[in-house]
Amino acid sequence: MFPIGVRYMILSALGFALMTSCVKVVSTYGIPVLEIVAARAVVSLFISFTDIRRKNIPLFGDNKPLLVARGVAGTLALICVYYAVTTLPLAEATILQYLHPVFTALLALLFLKERIQLSTLICITLSITGLIVMVKPGFLFGTTNHMPVFSIMAALAGAFGSAIAYVIVKRLSRSEDSSVIIMYFPLIALPVSLFLLGDGFVMPDLKTTVLLIMIGIFTQIGQVGLTKSMETESASKATAYSYVQVIISILLGWTFFSEIPSVWTLAGGTLIMGGALINVYGSIKARSKQSSLVAANTSETRRTA
């Protein structure tokens, strides 16, 4: 049986995979990316506000500057991720987004003082190699790749923004309720997306409206799973398990969009996910070793006391 934190992350991965699938469908109806972001924010804000009132806790939390920073980072990442999802095949967009454990490990070193271990360095190396194999096979093997560069850069920017958000969530989870942390995401995303959208609003029909609502619901499931997982697992271990979304997205892309990943996507994705699994194994091993040392030191102290 998986630990509770891992189960929450798997739930999060499923929610986000279904969300990105809905985003891709909605975009085919001519709905702008920023309007999709705004619609998602409306649904998430309503659910979060209701949940906070149910818990009868302070609405805006205590660490407001960091909560706002979480909302800003998440908003910018979301815009980039949605753009990538609407302009790239679902599998490729998801794999590129899920380079964020590399960024998370580096940011956790800087802001959470989590050491970068050998397994993490291997993860970074494999992830970068996988990225090159996936997006630039022509450079290495003389083949042709038609993935648009701007969409790739947007996906990477989304991954970096997600990593920033995850590290901030990890810090906030020490003092803030998960519902408050989640609420700041749509609280920032809604006005920002509406401002940037300007007069580009497109009136959705009934079917599109239902899909937009489902985006918000699936997002909330993903956010709750993510936040709960971060409360119970280390930042690197929790985000690594989110790679389940890659597998789910490949299946959804194949089933609903007839998108069959290329051999380079599968090869690069395998390297990236392999690096993540090595990182997880290294984190578990290091944590076990540290716990054994603490137990041994405690036992020795008791004997000499």
Legacy VTK file of the C-alpha trace (Angstrom):
# vtk DataFile Version 3.0
C-alpha trace
ASCII
DATASET POLYDATA
POINTS 305 float
0.000 0.000 0.000
1.328 3.427 -0.955
1.868 6.030 1.808
-0.934 8.574 2.163
1.199 11.339 0.632
1.870 9.273 -2.482
-1.826 8.428 -2.853
-2.672 12.117 -2.689
-0.108 12.838 -5.423
-1.530 10.103 -7.677
-4.995 11.625 -7.185
-3.489 15.001 -8.066
-1.927 13.573 -11.236
-5.267 12.119 -12.346
-7.051 15.406 -11.713
-4.489 17.436 -13.650
-4.433 14.946 -16.545
-8.204 15.165 -16.946
-7.984 18.947 -16.623
-5.440 19.305 -19.442
-7.539 17.036 -21.662
-10.548 19.301 -21.128
-8.388 22.361 -21.858
-7.338 20.848 -25.177
-10.943 20.093 -26.107
-12.158 23.588 -25.160
-9.413 25.231 -27.221
-10.787 23.522 -30.348
-13.969 25.590 -29.898
-12.024 28.850 -30.264
-11.922 29.764 -26.566
-8.746 31.810 -25.802
-6.245 30.409 -23.309
-6.653 33.369 -20.958
-10.427 32.875 -20.922
-9.893 29.220 -19.981
-7.604 30.360 -17.148
-10.249 32.824 -15.945
-13.015 30.203 -16.060
-10.886 27.758 -14.105
-10.155 30.470 -11.541
-13.852 31.245 -11.045
-14.710 27.623 -10.257
-11.657 27.103 -8.048
-12.268 30.348 -6.161
-15.869 29.366 -5.407
-14.903 25.885 -4.193
-11.994 27.189 -2.102
-14.050 29.972 -0.514
-16.823 27.521 0.382
-14.334 25.105 1.911
-12.684 27.815 4.011
-16.061 28.931 5.340
-16.916 25.323 6.141
-13.724 24.969 8.154
-14.395 28.314 9.873
-10.790 29.481 9.530
-9.381 32.951 8.659
-10.017 33.663 4.987
-6.692 35.192 3.957
-4.236 33.288 6.160
-1.238 34.643 8.057
1.735 34.727 5.665
0.089 36.937 3.056
3.239 37.935 1.101
4.218 34.308 0.540
0.625 33.340 -0.240
0.455 36.086 -2.885
3.799 34.918 -4.295
2.371 31.397 -4.563
-0.628 32.778 -6.451
1.509 34.816 -8.858
3.905 31.941 -9.609
1.016 29.533 -10.117
-0.841 31.943 -12.389
2.077 32.599 -14.708
2.907 28.894 -14.810
-0.704 28.039 -15.597
-0.877 30.427 -18.555
2.302 28.905 -19.990
1.133 25.335 -19.397
-2.272 25.951 -20.994
-0.634 27.522 -24.041
1.634 24.496 -24.392
-1.285 22.078 -24.006
-3.276 23.830 -26.742
-0.356 23.976 -29.211
1.462 20.671 -28.576
0.347 17.026 -28.447
-0.898 16.172 -24.958
1.911 13.711 -24.181
4.694 16.106 -25.221
3.171 19.061 -23.359
2.790 16.989 -20.188
6.293 15.513 -20.305
7.842 18.964 -20.785
5.796 20.347 -17.916
6.957 17.498 -15.730
10.553 18.578 -15.827
9.612 20.569 -12.746
11.161 18.110 -10.231
14.550 19.223 -11.589
13.691 22.856 -10.912
12.070 21.897 -7.606
15.249 20.189 -6.384
17.346 23.252 -7.240
14.892 25.683 -5.665
14.507 23.458 -2.594
18.282 23.665 -2.176
18.175 27.454 -2.237
15.031 28.145 -0.204
14.300 25.012 1.856
17.950 24.097 2.454
17.329 20.564 1.147
20.641 19.078 0.007
21.076 17.946 -3.592
22.140 14.317 -3.451
23.904 12.179 -6.052
20.569 10.691 -7.117
19.235 14.198 -7.776
22.268 15.064 -9.897
21.659 11.884 -11.922
17.998 12.903 -12.241
18.991 16.322 -13.566
21.420 14.787 -16.073
18.893 12.252 -17.370
16.140 14.896 -17.527
18.232 17.275 -19.598
19.284 14.416 -21.889
15.650 13.328 -22.210
14.621 16.876 -23.041
17.211 17.066 -25.840
16.204 13.677 -27.229
12.519 14.577 -27.185
12.525 18.094 -28.634
15.653 18.077 -30.792
16.192 14.601 -32.293
17.313 16.143 -35.580
20.312 17.672 -33.821
21.428 14.269 -32.565
20.159 11.770 -35.101
19.553 13.674 -38.326
15.753 13.358 -38.128
13.064 15.993 -38.465
11.192 17.449 -35.518
8.176 19.692 -35.963
7.556 20.782 -32.366
7.231 24.600 -32.311
10.046 26.248 -30.369
7.835 28.877 -28.710
5.469 26.193 -27.392
8.440 24.246 -26.017
9.736 27.369 -24.255
6.263 28.022 -22.833
6.126 24.470 -21.480
9.541 24.847 -19.841
8.525 28.199 -18.360
5.413 26.515 -16.998
7.554 23.794 -15.439
9.802 26.373 -13.785
6.813 28.346 -12.497
5.258 25.155 -11.160
8.485 24.344 -9.319
8.464 27.782 -7.696
4.844 27.270 -6.656
5.576 23.803 -5.231
8.492 25.038 -3.121
6.372 27.908 -1.793
3.543 25.469 -1.012
6.002 23.307 0.917
7.032 26.317 3.003
3.446 27.495 3.513
2.210 24.047 4.541
4.069 24.496 7.829
1.718 27.266 8.932
-1.234 27.650 6.542
-4.321 25.534 5.924
-4.354 23.791 2.541
-7.642 25.460 1.532
-6.179 28.932 2.089
-3.068 28.050 0.076
-5.229 26.770 -2.773
-7.527 29.819 -2.715
-4.719 32.273 -3.403
-4.151 30.630 -6.771
-7.526 31.615 -8.319
-7.577 34.804 -6.247
-4.596 36.028 -8.269
-5.307 34.153 -11.507
-8.796 35.602 -12.064
-7.975 39.349 -12.189
-4.666 38.762 -14.009
-6.220 36.614 -16.748
-9.180 38.979 -17.226
-6.847 41.972 -17.493
-4.648 40.248 -20.074
-7.683 38.904 -21.979
-9.033 42.410 -22.579
-11.759 42.399 -25.254
-10.828 38.923 -26.508
-13.707 37.224 -24.649
-15.594 34.557 -26.625
-19.106 33.608 -25.457
-19.120 29.836 -24.828
-22.083 27.637 -25.697
-23.625 25.138 -23.249
-21.232 22.282 -24.082
-18.176 24.506 -23.768
-19.479 25.966 -20.505
-19.775 22.462 -19.029
-16.219 21.698 -20.125
-14.974 24.930 -18.559
-16.661 23.998 -15.281
-15.092 20.531 -15.441
-11.677 22.158 -15.882
-12.218 23.987 -12.603
-13.423 20.841 -10.813
-10.552 18.668 -12.040
-8.153 21.474 -11.145
-9.467 21.548 -7.602
-8.983 17.792 -7.298
-5.415 18.183 -8.545
-4.695 21.116 -6.227
-6.095 19.396 -3.135
-4.108 16.237 -3.874
-0.940 18.228 -4.488
-1.236 20.350 -1.361
-2.096 17.391 0.882
0.818 15.432 -0.564
3.249 18.286 0.101
2.095 18.357 3.717
3.125 14.730 4.264
6.116 14.122 1.937
9.406 15.848 1.068
9.227 18.249 -1.881
11.377 16.087 -4.178
9.635 12.789 -3.382
6.103 14.181 -3.664
6.629 15.859 -7.032
8.429 12.816 -8.472
5.346 10.632 -7.982
3.333 13.123 -10.002
4.933 11.572 -13.109
1.946 9.234 -13.161
0.251 12.103 -15.012
2.554 11.492 -17.985
1.252 7.951 -18.415
-2.362 9.057 -17.983
-1.903 11.886 -20.491
-0.389 9.551 -23.095
-3.420 7.266 -22.773
-5.878 10.190 -22.931
-4.102 11.728 -25.930
-4.168 8.399 -27.745
-7.822 7.673 -26.871
-9.459 11.064 -27.429
-7.129 12.979 -29.761
-5.568 10.143 -31.815
-2.138 11.374 -30.733
0.464 8.633 -30.894
3.748 9.743 -29.270
6.821 9.500 -31.487
9.683 7.189 -30.614
11.689 10.265 -29.582
8.962 11.402 -27.211
8.836 7.962 -25.625
12.640 7.745 -25.424
13.034 11.219 -23.958
10.101 10.726 -21.602
11.584 7.443 -20.403
14.865 9.168 -19.563
13.063 11.967 -17.728
10.839 9.613 -15.730
13.759 7.268 -15.084
15.675 10.166 -13.597
12.712 10.980 -11.374
12.512 7.406 -10.084
16.248 7.410 -9.308
15.730 10.670 -7.436
12.903 9.119 -5.419
14.989 6.041 -4.577
17.914 8.221 -3.521
15.699 10.392 -1.328
14.189 7.372 0.397
17.612 5.802 0.950
19.083 9.032 2.328
16.101 9.577 4.617
16.378 6.002 5.921
20.101 6.433 6.555
19.520 9.715 8.383
16.824 8.157 10.565
19.175 5.277 11.450
21.925 7.716 12.438
19.535 9.713 14.610
18.303 6.541 16.306
21.894 5.358 16.886
22.931 8.722 18.346
19.893 8.766 20.620
20.654 5.259 21.862
24.301 6.157 22.486
23.280 9.284 24.422
20.969 7.271 26.663
23.710 4.739 27.425
26.205 7.420 28.442
23.727 9.536 30.403
LINES 1 306
305 0 1 2 3 4 5 6 7 8 9 10 11 12 13 14 15 16 17 18 19 20 21 22 23 24 25 26 27 28 29 30 31 32 33 34 35 36 37 38 39 40 41 42 43 44 45 46 47 48 49 50 51 52 53 54 55 56 57 58 59 60 61 62 63 64 65 66 67 68 69 70 71 72 73 74 75 76 77 78 79 80 81 82 83 84 85 86 87 88 89 90 91 92 93 94 95 96 97 98 99 100 101 102 103 104 105 106 107 108 109 110 111 112 113 114 115 116 117 118 119 120 121 122 123 124 125 126 127 128 129 130 131 132 133 134 135 136 137 138 139 140 141 142 143 144 145 146 147 148 149 150 151 152 153 154 155 156 157 158 159 160 161 162 163 164 165 166 167 168 169 170 171 172 173 174 175 176 177 178 179 180 181 182 183 184 185 186 187 188 189 190 191 192 193 194 195 196 197 198 199 200 201 202 203 204 205 206 207 208 209 210 211 212 213 214 215 216 217 218 219 220 221 222 223 224 225 226 227 228 229 230 231 232 233 234 235 236 237 238 239 240 241 242 243 244 245 246 247 248 249 250 251 252 253 254 255 256 257 258 259 260 261 262 263 264 265 266 267 268 269 270 271 272 273 274 275 276 277 278 279 280 281 282 283 284 285 286 287 288 289 290 291 292 293 294 295 296 297 298 299 300 301 302 303 304
